[in-house]
């Protein structure tokens, strides 16, 4: 009996450390040696109890899934009573509370979920646990929406939760972030009522503050800039785990020594990659001699998102890196409050004549909605993807200007 208990304790220590490292350092930082150092256990214990590092990672996902199911079950028990006739307003208020609770108090679980998405982009072995996460949130938001009398909106509300909760992992200014989250969810309630929404004070303040705090583009030599672009491309193709000086040198067509001279440490190289990705996401629109894309072209691009996985992958890598690393928090307000230019163009194109009545809050809602939808559709069939896209299309078709 004592031996069994000791085995269980060791397994729990290793799993708990993996979950902690996903939340604080990322998957690329996890090695047998680092786990041994963090737990005080010999590396042989990993292989004794789990057989391989991959089996340990899958066990950590299973543990996180079980804990997330318990979290959802407890929240549903807490919400056994629902305000009669509360509708979208009640749903919006509770949604903000649940997102904040999940991202703040269940942070290791939230990062395990996000990490599962990133791993599943390239490794089909992570599609089963990813399906487990989908089942958890699909059931949870169907039930919440049913209690709110909004059962038809369970799937889209789940997408909205997924995209919003991911960004809420970024801890920039907790008070402003929480107020802005409440306004975003309140705006989602307006959408469920078929109404576009107006700009709100806390999100306006957050956006203005983010614009003022936008880091200046670093001044680099032509060689260093080319290396930074190559580093970003490596992250887009293979994630942070693929980012090495040697890989970047091969991508940039320079020697290893040139890369090491310009970016001495792995941290320096990662920061350069993320700066480049960030600038590509949030670059301010400038006057251009090129005509704006046609409406049909914009909508076709939206429906064709499964063919553009690497850009989505890079944005998720950047978002999680900023959420983990205080040294990257300068990118936080921009990612939370200034992203969505392409999303805004898509939404305006889909609304036609009403497109010029969009508020920045409408654009933010749409950006979170389709971000969550794209994550939810990883590995899905063409038929499932088309059905989900059509569901969003119907929601947007019902929107009209605020009174």
PELINFEN-V598135 format. One record per residue. PSI is psi in whole degrees, -180 to 180 (999 if undefined). BURIAL is + if it has 9 or more other ideal C-beta (glycine too) atoms within 8 Angstrom, else -. D_CENTER is the distance of its C-alpha to the mean C-alpha in Angstrom with 1 decimal. Layout:
psi=PSI burial=BURIAL d_center=D_CENTER
psi=PSI burial=BURIAL d_center=D_CENTER
This chain:
psi=-44 burial=- d_center=42.9
psi=-39 burial=- d_center=42.2
psi=-41 burial=- d_center=41.0
psi=-44 burial=- d_center=38.6
psi=-41 burial=- d_center=37.2
psi=-41 burial=- d_center=36.9
psi=-46 burial=+ d_center=35.0
psi=-43 burial=- d_center=32.5
psi=-43 burial=- d_center=32.1
psi=-43 burial=+ d_center=31.4
psi=-43 burial=+ d_center=28.8
psi=-39 burial=- d_center=27.0
psi=-43 burial=+ d_center=27.1
psi=-44 burial=+ d_center=25.6
psi=-45 burial=+ d_center=22.8
psi=-36 burial=- d_center=22.1
psi=-38 burial=+ d_center=22.0
psi=-46 burial=+ d_center=19.5
psi=-42 burial=+ d_center=17.1
psi=-40 burial=+ d_center=17.9
psi=-35 burial=+ d_center=17.5
psi=-37 burial=+ d_center=14.0
psi=-25 burial=+ d_center=13.2
psi=-24 burial=- d_center=15.4
psi=-26 burial=- d_center=16.0
psi=162 burial=+ d_center=13.8
psi=-35 burial=+ d_center=15.2
psi=-22 burial=+ d_center=17.3
psi=-6 burial=- d_center=19.3
psi=118 burial=+ d_center=20.5
psi=166 burial=- d_center=24.0
psi=-39 burial=- d_center=27.0
psi=-44 burial=- d_center=28.7
psi=-38 burial=+ d_center=25.8
psi=-41 burial=+ d_center=25.6
psi=-43 burial=+ d_center=29.4
psi=-41 burial=- d_center=29.4
psi=-33 burial=+ d_center=26.9
psi=-17 burial=+ d_center=28.7
psi=15 burial=- d_center=32.2
psi=150 burial=+ d_center=32.7
psi=150 burial=- d_center=34.2
psi=-28 burial=+ d_center=32.0
psi=-26 burial=- d_center=34.4
psi=-30 burial=+ d_center=33.2
psi=-48 burial=+ d_center=29.8
psi=-28 burial=+ d_center=31.8
psi=-43 burial=- d_center=34.3
psi=-28 burial=+ d_center=31.9
psi=-15 burial=+ d_center=29.2
psi=-38 burial=- d_center=30.9
psi=165 burial=- d_center=28.1
psi=-39 burial=+ d_center=24.9
psi=-41 burial=- d_center=23.1
psi=-38 burial=+ d_center=24.7
psi=-44 burial=+ d_center=23.6
psi=-42 burial=+ d_center=19.9
psi=-36 burial=+ d_center=20.4
psi=-37 burial=+ d_center=22.4
psi=-39 burial=+ d_center=19.7
psi=-42 burial=+ d_center=17.3
psi=-42 burial=+ d_center=20.3
psi=-44 burial=+ d_center=20.8
psi=-39 burial=+ d_center=17.3
psi=-43 burial=+ d_center=17.6
psi=-44 burial=- d_center=21.0
psi=-37 burial=+ d_center=19.9
psi=-38 burial=+ d_center=17.2
psi=-41 burial=+ d_center=19.9
psi=-40 burial=- d_center=22.2
psi=-48 burial=+ d_center=19.8
psi=-41 burial=+ d_center=19.6
psi=-43 burial=- d_center=23.3
psi=-38 burial=- d_center=24.2
psi=-39 burial=+ d_center=22.3
psi=-36 burial=+ d_center=24.0
psi=-42 burial=- d_center=27.3
psi=-31 burial=- d_center=26.8
psi=29 burial=+ d_center=26.4
psi=-32 burial=- d_center=29.4
psi=132 burial=- d_center=31.0
psi=138 burial=+ d_center=29.3
psi=124 burial=- d_center=31.0
psi=130 burial=- d_center=33.2
psi=14 burial=- d_center=32.4
psi=-34 burial=+ d_center=29.3
psi=-150 burial=+ d_center=27.4
psi=-33 burial=+ d_center=24.3
psi=-45 burial=+ d_center=25.1
psi=-41 burial=+ d_center=25.1
psi=-44 burial=+ d_center=21.9
psi=-44 burial=+ d_center=20.1
psi=-43 burial=+ d_center=21.6
psi=-34 burial=+ d_center=20.7
psi=-43 burial=+ d_center=17.1
psi=-42 burial=+ d_center=16.6
psi=-44 burial=- d_center=18.4
psi=-41 burial=+ d_center=16.5
psi=-45 burial=+ d_center=13.0
psi=-43 burial=+ d_center=14.6
psi=-48 burial=+ d_center=16.5
psi=-49 burial=+ d_center=13.7
psi=-27 burial=+ d_center=11.5
psi=-52 burial=- d_center=14.9
psi=-17 burial=- d_center=17.3
psi=41 burial=+ d_center=15.4
psi=-46 burial=+ d_center=13.2
psi=-36 burial=+ d_center=14.2
psi=-40 burial=+ d_center=13.5
psi=-40 burial=+ d_center=9.9
psi=-35 burial=+ d_center=9.5
psi=-42 burial=+ d_center=11.7
psi=-50 burial=+ d_center=9.7
psi=-40 burial=+ d_center=6.6
psi=-35 burial=+ d_center=9.5
psi=-40 burial=+ d_center=11.2
psi=-47 burial=+ d_center=9.0
psi=-42 burial=+ d_center=9.6
psi=-36 burial=+ d_center=13.1
psi=-19 burial=+ d_center=13.8
psi=-37 burial=+ d_center=13.3
psi=-14 burial=- d_center=16.6
psi=108 burial=- d_center=18.2
psi=-17 burial=- d_center=19.4
psi=-19 burial=- d_center=20.4
psi=2 burial=+ d_center=16.9
psi=-38 burial=+ d_center=17.0
psi=-48 burial=- d_center=19.2
psi=-33 burial=+ d_center=17.1
psi=-39 burial=+ d_center=14.1
psi=-34 burial=- d_center=16.7
psi=-43 burial=+ d_center=17.4
psi=-42 burial=+ d_center=14.0
psi=-43 burial=+ d_center=14.4
psi=-42 burial=- d_center=17.9
psi=-53 burial=+ d_center=17.1
psi=-31 burial=+ d_center=14.9
psi=-48 burial=+ d_center=17.1
psi=-44 burial=+ d_center=20.1
psi=-49 burial=+ d_center=18.9
psi=-27 burial=+ d_center=18.0
psi=-43 burial=+ d_center=21.0
psi=-44 burial=+ d_center=23.2
psi=-47 burial=+ d_center=21.9
psi=-35 burial=+ d_center=22.4
psi=-43 burial=+ d_center=25.8
psi=-29 burial=- d_center=26.9
psi=0 burial=+ d_center=26.1
psi=24 burial=- d_center=28.2
psi=41 burial=+ d_center=25.2
psi=-29 burial=- d_center=25.1
psi=-14 burial=- d_center=24.5
psi=16 burial=+ d_center=21.1
psi=-45 burial=+ d_center=19.6
psi=-47 burial=+ d_center=17.4
psi=-34 burial=+ d_center=16.1
psi=-35 burial=+ d_center=15.6
psi=-40 burial=+ d_center=13.5
psi=-43 burial=+ d_center=11.2
psi=-43 burial=+ d_center=11.3
psi=-46 burial=+ d_center=10.5
psi=-47 burial=+ d_center=7.5
psi=-36 burial=+ d_center=5.9
psi=-42 burial=+ d_center=7.8
psi=-34 burial=+ d_center=7.4
psi=-48 burial=+ d_center=3.9
psi=-30 burial=+ d_center=5.9
psi=-8 burial=+ d_center=8.9
psi=-22 burial=+ d_center=8.5
psi=116 burial=+ d_center=9.9
psi=96 burial=- d_center=13.6
psi=-72 burial=+ d_center=15.5
psi=95 burial=- d_center=18.3
psi=-40 burial=- d_center=18.1
psi=-49 burial=- d_center=20.8
psi=-42 burial=+ d_center=19.6
psi=-42 burial=+ d_center=15.9
psi=-41 burial=+ d_center=17.3
psi=-42 burial=+ d_center=19.8
psi=-35 burial=+ d_center=17.3
psi=-43 burial=+ d_center=15.1
psi=-41 burial=+ d_center=18.4
psi=-39 burial=+ d_center=19.3
psi=-46 burial=+ d_center=16.2
psi=-36 burial=+ d_center=16.8
psi=-40 burial=+ d_center=20.5
psi=-37 burial=+ d_center=19.8
psi=-38 burial=+ d_center=18.2
psi=-39 burial=+ d_center=21.4
psi=-43 burial=+ d_center=23.3
psi=-41 burial=+ d_center=21.6
psi=-20 burial=+ d_center=22.6
psi=3 burial=- d_center=26.1
psi=20 burial=- d_center=26.1
psi=135 burial=+ d_center=26.0
psi=166 burial=+ d_center=24.2
psi=161 burial=+ d_center=23.7
psi=163 burial=- d_center=25.0
psi=152 burial=- d_center=23.5
psi=155 burial=+ d_center=23.2
psi=-42 burial=- d_center=24.6
psi=-36 burial=+ d_center=21.8
psi=-34 burial=+ d_center=19.2
psi=-46 burial=+ d_center=22.0
psi=-44 burial=+ d_center=22.8
psi=-42 burial=+ d_center=19.2
psi=-43 burial=+ d_center=19.1
psi=-43 burial=- d_center=22.6
psi=-41 burial=+ d_center=21.9
psi=-41 burial=+ d_center=18.9
psi=-40 burial=- d_center=21.2
psi=-32 burial=- d_center=24.0
psi=6 burial=+ d_center=22.0
psi=123 burial=+ d_center=20.5
psi=139 burial=- d_center=21.5
psi=147 burial=- d_center=24.3
psi=130 burial=- d_center=23.9
psi=145 burial=- d_center=25.5
psi=114 burial=- d_center=29.1
psi=157 burial=- d_center=29.5
psi=164 burial=- d_center=32.2
psi=-38 burial=- d_center=31.9
psi=-46 burial=+ d_center=31.6
psi=-38 burial=+ d_center=28.9
psi=-40 burial=+ d_center=26.9
psi=-38 burial=+ d_center=27.4
psi=-41 burial=+ d_center=26.2
psi=-41 burial=+ d_center=23.0
psi=-39 burial=+ d_center=22.3
psi=-39 burial=+ d_center=23.2
psi=-42 burial=+ d_center=20.8
psi=-40 burial=+ d_center=17.9
psi=-37 burial=+ d_center=19.2
psi=-43 burial=+ d_center=19.4
psi=-43 burial=+ d_center=15.7
psi=-37 burial=+ d_center=14.9
psi=-38 burial=- d_center=17.4
psi=2 burial=+ d_center=17.0
psi=178 burial=+ d_center=14.2
psi=-33 burial=+ d_center=15.2
psi=-23 burial=- d_center=17.8
psi=-6 burial=+ d_center=19.7
psi=99 burial=+ d_center=20.1
psi=160 burial=- d_center=23.7
psi=-38 burial=+ d_center=26.5
psi=-43 burial=- d_center=28.4
psi=-39 burial=+ d_center=25.6
psi=-39 burial=+ d_center=25.1
psi=-44 burial=+ d_center=28.9
psi=-40 burial=- d_center=29.3
psi=-38 burial=+ d_center=26.7
psi=-14 burial=+ d_center=28.3
psi=33 burial=- d_center=31.8
psi=173 burial=+ d_center=33.0
psi=161 burial=- d_center=34.4
psi=-37 burial=- d_center=32.6
psi=-37 burial=- d_center=34.8
psi=-43 burial=+ d_center=33.6
psi=-46 burial=+ d_center=29.9
psi=-34 burial=+ d_center=30.9
psi=-42 burial=- d_center=33.1
psi=-32 burial=+ d_center=30.4
psi=95 burial=+ d_center=27.6
psi=-37 burial=- d_center=29.3
psi=165 burial=- d_center=26.6
psi=-35 burial=- d_center=23.4
psi=-42 burial=- d_center=21.7
psi=-42 burial=+ d_center=23.3
psi=-42 burial=+ d_center=22.2
psi=-42 burial=+ d_center=18.5
psi=-40 burial=+ d_center=18.7
psi=-41 burial=+ d_center=20.5
psi=-46 burial=+ d_center=17.9
psi=-36 burial=+ d_center=15.0
psi=-43 burial=+ d_center=17.5
psi=-44 burial=+ d_center=18.3
psi=-45 burial=+ d_center=14.8
psi=-46 burial=+ d_center=14.2
psi=-34 burial=+ d_center=17.6
psi=-29 burial=- d_center=16.9
psi=-43 burial=+ d_center=13.9
psi=7 burial=+ d_center=15.8
psi=131 burial=- d_center=19.4
psi=138 burial=- d_center=21.7
psi=127 burial=- d_center=23.5
psi=163 burial=- d_center=27.1
psi=140 burial=- d_center=30.2
psi=149 burial=- d_center=30.6
psi=-11 burial=- d_center=33.5
psi=140 burial=- d_center=31.4
psi=153 burial=- d_center=31.3
psi=147 burial=- d_center=28.2
psi=145 burial=- d_center=26.8
psi=157 burial=- d_center=28.6
psi=-46 burial=- d_center=27.1
psi=-36 burial=- d_center=27.5
psi=-41 burial=- d_center=25.8
psi=-46 burial=+ d_center=22.7
psi=-39 burial=+ d_center=22.5
psi=-39 burial=- d_center=23.3
psi=-40 burial=+ d_center=20.4
psi=-44 burial=+ d_center=18.0
psi=-17 burial=- d_center=19.6
psi=19 burial=- d_center=19.6
psi=-27 burial=+ d_center=15.9
psi=-21 burial=- d_center=16.5
psi=2 burial=- d_center=18.6
psi=50 burial=- d_center=16.1
psi=-29 burial=- d_center=13.6
psi=-37 burial=- d_center=13.9
psi=-41 burial=- d_center=12.6
psi=-43 burial=+ d_center=9.3
psi=-45 burial=+ d_center=9.4
psi=-40 burial=+ d_center=10.4
psi=-41 burial=+ d_center=7.8
psi=-41 burial=+ d_center=5.1
psi=-44 burial=+ d_center=8.2
psi=-45 burial=+ d_center=9.0
psi=-46 burial=+ d_center=6.3
psi=-36 burial=+ d_center=7.0
psi=-42 burial=+ d_center=10.5
psi=-38 burial=+ d_center=11.0
psi=-31 burial=+ d_center=9.9
psi=-41 burial=+ d_center=12.4
psi=111 burial=- d_center=15.1
psi=-26 burial=- d_center=17.3
psi=-18 burial=- d_center=18.9
psi=8 burial=+ d_center=15.9
psi=-17 burial=+ d_center=15.5
psi=-26 burial=- d_center=17.5
psi=-11 burial=+ d_center=14.4
psi=-56 burial=+ d_center=12.7
psi=-32 burial=+ d_center=14.5
psi=-42 burial=+ d_center=14.3
psi=-37 burial=+ d_center=10.5
psi=-37 burial=+ d_center=10.6
psi=-10 burial=+ d_center=13.9
psi=-4 burial=+ d_center=15.1
psi=166 burial=+ d_center=12.6
psi=12 burial=+ d_center=13.5
psi=-50 burial=- d_center=16.9
psi=-39 burial=- d_center=16.7
psi=-41 burial=+ d_center=15.3
psi=-39 burial=+ d_center=18.2
psi=-41 burial=+ d_center=20.6
psi=-48 burial=+ d_center=19.6
psi=-43 burial=+ d_center=20.0
psi=-41 burial=+ d_center=23.3
psi=-38 burial=+ d_center=24.6
psi=-25 burial=+ d_center=24.0
psi=-12 burial=+ d_center=25.7
psi=-123 burial=- d_center=28.7
psi=-26 burial=- d_center=31.2
psi=-4 burial=+ d_center=28.9
psi=-29 burial=+ d_center=26.3
psi=-1 burial=- d_center=28.0
psi=6 burial=- d_center=27.6
psi=140 burial=+ d_center=23.8
psi=162 burial=+ d_center=22.7
psi=-30 burial=+ d_center=19.8
psi=-39 burial=+ d_center=18.5
psi=-43 burial=+ d_center=18.8
psi=-41 burial=+ d_center=16.8
psi=-40 burial=+ d_center=13.9
psi=-48 burial=+ d_center=14.2
psi=-40 burial=+ d_center=14.3
psi=-46 burial=+ d_center=11.3
psi=-39 burial=+ d_center=9.1
psi=-51 burial=+ d_center=11.3
psi=-26 burial=+ d_center=11.2
psi=-47 burial=+ d_center=7.4
psi=-38 burial=+ d_center=7.6
psi=-45 burial=+ d_center=10.9
psi=-41 burial=+ d_center=10.2
psi=-39 burial=+ d_center=8.0
psi=-19 burial=+ d_center=11.0
psi=7 burial=+ d_center=13.5
psi=126 burial=+ d_center=13.1
psi=4 burial=- d_center=16.7
psi=162 burial=- d_center=18.2
psi=162 burial=- d_center=21.6
psi=-40 burial=- d_center=22.5
psi=-42 burial=- d_center=24.1
psi=-40 burial=+ d_center=21.1
psi=-47 burial=+ d_center=18.9
psi=-41 burial=- d_center=21.8
psi=-40 burial=- d_center=22.3
psi=-42 burial=+ d_center=18.8
psi=-39 burial=+ d_center=19.1
psi=-35 burial=- d_center=22.5
psi=-42 burial=+ d_center=21.3
psi=-39 burial=+ d_center=19.1
psi=-42 burial=+ d_center=22.1
psi=-40 burial=- d_center=24.4
psi=-46 burial=+ d_center=22.3
psi=-35 burial=+ d_center=22.4
psi=-27 burial=- d_center=26.0
psi=-8 burial=- d_center=27.0
psi=142 burial=+ d_center=25.7
psi=167 burial=- d_center=28.5
psi=146 burial=- d_center=29.1
psi=146 burial=- d_center=29.1
psi=999 burial=- d_center=32.7
